[in-house]
Amino acid sequence: NIALQNSNPKHEEKQLCHIHHNEITLKKLIIYDILIETINYGHSILNYLVEPSDNRLQYVF
């Protein structure tokens, strides 16, 4: 019984560490996902803004 009590807290600690690590990994993945989405969105906006002005320049000259 004493042996079980001694080995239990360490096991729980490991599980908590593991859960914490998974949370951090998940947060990182979410942040990377948001960054990639933002970059893609920004890129498409830039393309949209640049293309019409190129057309306008062609009409002007």
N, C-alpha and C positions, 0 to 999 in steps of 0.2 A: 504493500500500500504506500509506504513512504517513497519507494523507488518510483512509483507511478506519479506521485505528487511532484517529485523533483524533475521528472522528464517532461511533464505536461507544459509548464510555462514556456520552456524553450521552443517547444513545437508550436505553441500558439504564436510566439514571437515571430518565428519563421513565416508562419502563414500571414501574419499581419504585414511583414516586410514584403512578402510576395504580392499581396493585394495592393500595397502602396506602390510597388514597382509597376504593376499593371496599370494603375491609375495614372502614373506619370507617363508611361508609354502611350496610353490612350490620349492624354492631353497633348503630348507631342504630335501624335498623328493628326489630331483635330487642328492644331495650330498649322502644321504643314499643309493640310488640306485647304484651310482658309487662305493661306498665303498663295498657294497654287491657283486657287479659284480667283483671288484678287488680281494676280498677275495676268491670268488669262482674260479676265474681264477688262482690266486696264488696257491690255494689248488690243482687244477687239474695239474698245472705245477709241484708242489712238488710230487704229486702221480706219474706223468710221470717220473720224475727224480729218484725217490726212487725205483720204480718197476724194471726198467732195472738193476740198481746196485744190487738189491737183487738177480736177476737172475744170474748176473755175479758172485756174491759171491758164489752162489750155485754151479756154474760151476767150480769155483776155488778150493773150498774145496772138 
